[in-house]
Amino acid sequence: MSAASQAAQDIAAMSFEDALAELERIVKALEGGQQKLEDAIGAYERGAALRAHCEAKLAEADQRVQAIVAGADGSLSLKTEN
């Protein structure tokens, strides 16, 4: 397995919170400007993958929330497709 596919699997298994925390660490490190160019490029690439992962997790959560509907009696249920 290549390093890139291993990294992609690693990110895919992360929770939203873990991915966001790592992304924040990468951004701070890049803003610091103390990394070697190759390291900065690798960090940027990982950060881009983490950002995409976080966006996908948020979209998934939004779809789940949108599927919840409130009944007239205040009860909650899942929206069903017609």
C-alpha positions as CSV (number, residue, x, y, z in Angstrom):
1,M,0.0,0.0,0.0
2,S,1.4,3.4,-0.9
3,A,2.0,6.1,1.7
4,A,-0.7,8.3,0.0
5,S,-3.4,5.6,0.2
6,Q,-2.4,4.8,3.8
7,A,-2.7,8.5,4.7
8,A,-6.1,8.6,3.0
9,Q,-7.3,5.6,5.0
10,D,-6.0,7.2,8.1
11,I,-7.9,10.4,7.5
12,A,-11.1,8.5,6.5
13,A,-11.1,6.7,9.9
14,M,-10.8,9.9,11.8
15,S,-13.7,11.5,13.7
16,F,-14.7,15.1,12.8
17,E,-13.2,16.4,16.0
18,D,-9.9,14.6,15.6
19,A,-9.5,15.7,12.0
20,L,-10.4,19.3,12.9
21,A,-7.8,19.3,15.8
22,E,-5.1,18.0,13.5
23,L,-6.0,20.5,10.8
24,E,-5.7,23.3,13.4
25,R,-2.3,22.1,14.4
26,I,-1.2,22.0,10.7
27,V,-2.4,25.6,10.1
28,K,-0.6,26.9,13.1
29,A,2.6,25.1,12.0
30,L,2.3,26.5,8.5
31,E,1.6,30.0,9.8
32,G,4.8,29.7,11.9
33,G,6.8,29.4,8.7
34,Q,9.5,27.3,10.4
35,Q,9.1,24.2,8.3
36,K,11.3,23.1,5.4
37,L,9.6,23.6,2.1
38,E,9.0,19.8,1.5
39,D,7.6,19.4,5.0
40,A,5.3,22.4,4.5
41,I,4.1,21.1,1.1
42,G,3.3,17.7,2.7
43,A,1.5,19.4,5.6
44,Y,-0.5,21.5,3.2
45,E,-1.5,18.4,1.3
46,R,-2.6,16.6,4.5
47,G,-4.4,19.7,5.6
48,A,-6.3,19.9,2.3
49,A,-7.3,16.2,2.8
50,L,-8.4,16.9,6.4
51,R,-10.4,19.9,5.3
52,A,-12.3,17.8,2.7
53,H,-12.9,15.1,5.3
54,C,-14.3,17.6,7.7
55,E,-16.6,19.1,5.0
56,A,-17.9,15.7,4.1
57,K,-18.6,14.9,7.8
58,L,-20.4,18.2,8.2
59,A,-22.5,17.5,5.1
60,E,-23.4,14.0,6.4
61,A,-24.4,15.5,9.7
62,D,-26.5,18.2,8.0
63,Q,-28.3,15.5,5.9
64,R,-29.1,13.6,9.1
65,V,-30.4,16.7,10.9
66,Q,-32.5,17.7,7.8
67,A,-34.1,14.2,7.9
68,I,-35.5,14.8,11.4
69,V,-39.0,16.3,11.3
70,A,-41.1,17.5,14.2
71,G,-44.6,16.2,14.4
72,A,-47.6,18.3,15.4
73,D,-47.4,16.8,18.9
74,G,-43.8,17.8,19.3
75,S,-42.4,14.3,18.7
76,L,-39.4,13.8,16.4
77,S,-39.2,11.3,13.7
78,L,-37.1,10.6,10.6
79,K,-38.4,12.0,7.3
80,T,-39.3,9.1,4.9
81,E,-38.9,9.2,1.2
82,N,-42.0,9.0,-0.9
